[in-house]
Amino acid sequence: MATHDEPGRPGDSAVEMNELVLPTHTNALGTIFGGQIMAWIDICAAMAAMRHARVQCVTASMDALDFIAPVRLGELVNLKAMVNFVGRTSLEVGVRVEAEDLHSGERRHTASAYLTFVAIAADGTAIPVRGLAPSTPSERLRYEEAEARRQQRLALAHERARLRAAHADRSEPDA
Ligand SMILES: CC(C)(COP(=O)(O)OP(=O)(O)OC[C@H]1O[C@@H](n2cnc3c(N)ncnc32)[C@H](O)[C@@H]1OP(=O)(O)O)[C@@H](O)C(=O)NCCC(=O)NCCS
């Protein structure tokens, strides 16, 4: 068995979760609240992140969350999560959500999301996480796509910091 220091395989972090859509999860139209799907996505992704890191991980951000189709009362929601990419202390997890009509068996892709988690120590500071070793063509593609998204996130964060600093310099002193 691999130790928790050696690079892990994306497939070993895979988590699958099923939920039944109950009346408390739905709005007046009988379809699920987006926030409920987000909560399940967060839980499923956190399990995949910690399965890889084997330490406590916290959600740093959720991006590219696309709601593709509504999910109805009484349907089964299936979530699949896997670590796509590992930085120094952060991990990107991809989640795919499908809904299944339990009577017909029809399945629909209803949402997808990418989340970044950060591995933390007991005092809440970020700590290094073991590497990731993609080995199949689809794992390598997901790794490279996740790396590109990370570059975009870092560039956006850099630009936001630059704009805030520029506005702080220009702001009027308090009366
Ligand atoms: C996430 C958290 C630990 C990051 O702390 P920090 O002091 O900003 O850490 P650093 O600047 O050293 O960055 C650590 C890593 O997080 C990444 N990161 C930080 N903020 C991020 C964000 N908003 N989105 C994506 N990645 C982020 C950095 O890129 C870095 O990645 P790397 O080590 O792989 O290069 C801190 O912001 C935090 O505790 N947030 C609250 C988390 C929380 O309560 N989540 C909800 C409940 S679980």
The ligand as a MOL file (V3000), in Angstrom:
LIG
                    3D

  0  0  0     0  0            999 V3000
M  V30 BEGIN CTAB
M  V30 COUNTS 48 50 0 0 0
M  V30 BEGIN ATOM
M  V30 1 C -8.1000 28.7040 2.7480 0
M  V30 2 C -7.1240 29.3700 3.7320 0
M  V30 3 C -6.5930 28.3480 4.7310 0
M  V30 4 C -5.9520 29.9350 2.8790 0
M  V30 5 O -5.1450 30.6490 3.7760 0
M  V30 6 P -4.0650 31.7060 3.2290 0
M  V30 7 O -3.3760 32.3150 4.3740 0
M  V30 8 O -4.7150 32.5780 2.2060 0
M  V30 9 O -3.0630 30.7440 2.5650 0
M  V30 10 P -1.9550 31.0640 1.4840 0
M  V30 11 O -2.0150 32.4610 0.9570 0
M  V30 12 O -0.6720 30.5770 2.0840 0
M  V30 13 O -2.3800 30.1020 0.2930 0
M  V30 14 C -2.4390 28.7080 0.4990 0
M  V30 15 C -2.9500 28.0420 -0.7410 0
M  V30 16 O -4.3370 28.3390 -0.8760 0
M  V30 17 C -4.5880 28.8420 -2.1730 0
M  V30 18 N -5.7010 29.7740 -2.0160 0
M  V30 19 C -5.8480 30.7340 -1.0920 0
M  V30 20 N -7.0100 31.3800 -1.2660 0
M  V30 21 C -7.6250 30.8070 -2.3260 0
M  V30 22 C -8.8460 31.0370 -3.0140 0
M  V30 23 N -9.7110 31.9790 -2.6330 0
M  V30 24 N -9.1380 30.2650 -4.0760 0
M  V30 25 C -8.2890 29.2890 -4.4720 0
M  V30 26 N -7.0880 29.0290 -3.8640 0
M  V30 27 C -6.7740 29.7850 -2.8040 0
M  V30 28 C -3.2810 29.4920 -2.5970 0
M  V30 29 O -3.1910 29.5920 -4.0040 0
M  V30 30 C -2.2720 28.5130 -2.0300 0
M  V30 31 O -2.1740 27.3800 -2.8910 0
M  V30 32 P -0.7730 26.5700 -3.0760 0
M  V30 33 O -0.1200 26.3960 -1.7430 0
M  V30 34 O -1.1740 25.2410 -3.6540 0
M  V30 35 O 0.0610 27.3750 -4.0270 0
M  V30 36 C -7.8110 30.5640 4.5130 0
M  V30 37 O -8.1800 31.5660 3.5850 0
M  V30 38 C -9.0410 30.1140 5.2630 0
M  V30 39 O -8.9370 29.5600 6.3480 0
M  V30 40 N -10.2340 30.3470 4.6910 0
M  V30 41 C -11.4740 29.9160 5.3280 0
M  V30 42 C -11.7820 28.4660 4.9380 0
M  V30 43 C -13.1440 28.0830 5.3890 0
M  V30 44 O -13.5660 28.4130 6.4750 0
M  V30 45 N -13.8730 27.3580 4.5150 0
M  V30 46 C -15.2510 27.0320 4.7230 0
M  V30 47 C -15.4750 25.9440 5.6940 0
M  V30 48 S -14.5220 24.4830 5.3740 0
M  V30 END ATOM
M  V30 BEGIN BOND
M  V30 1 1 1 2
M  V30 2 1 2 3
M  V30 3 1 2 4
M  V30 4 1 2 36
M  V30 5 1 4 5
M  V30 6 1 5 6
M  V30 7 2 6 7
M  V30 8 1 6 8
M  V30 9 1 6 9
M  V30 10 1 9 10
M  V30 11 2 10 11
M  V30 12 1 10 12
M  V30 13 1 10 13
M  V30 14 1 13 14
M  V30 15 1 14 15
M  V30 16 1 15 16
M  V30 17 1 15 30
M  V30 18 1 16 17
M  V30 19 1 17 18
M  V30 20 1 17 28
M  V30 21 1 18 19
M  V30 22 1 18 27
M  V30 23 2 19 20
M  V30 24 1 20 21
M  V30 25 1 21 22
M  V30 26 2 21 27
M  V30 27 1 22 23
M  V30 28 2 22 24
M  V30 29 1 24 25
M  V30 30 2 25 26
M  V30 31 1 26 27
M  V30 32 1 28 29
M  V30 33 1 28 30
M  V30 34 1 30 31
M  V30 35 1 31 32
M  V30 36 2 32 33
M  V30 37 1 32 34
M  V30 38 1 32 35
M  V30 39 1 36 37
M  V30 40 1 36 38
M  V30 41 2 38 39
M  V30 42 1 38 40
M  V30 43 1 40 41
M  V30 44 1 41 42
M  V30 45 1 42 43
M  V30 46 2 43 44
M  V30 47 1 43 45
M  V30 48 1 45 46
M  V30 49 1 46 47
M  V30 50 1 47 48
M  V30 END BOND
M  V30 END CTAB
M  END
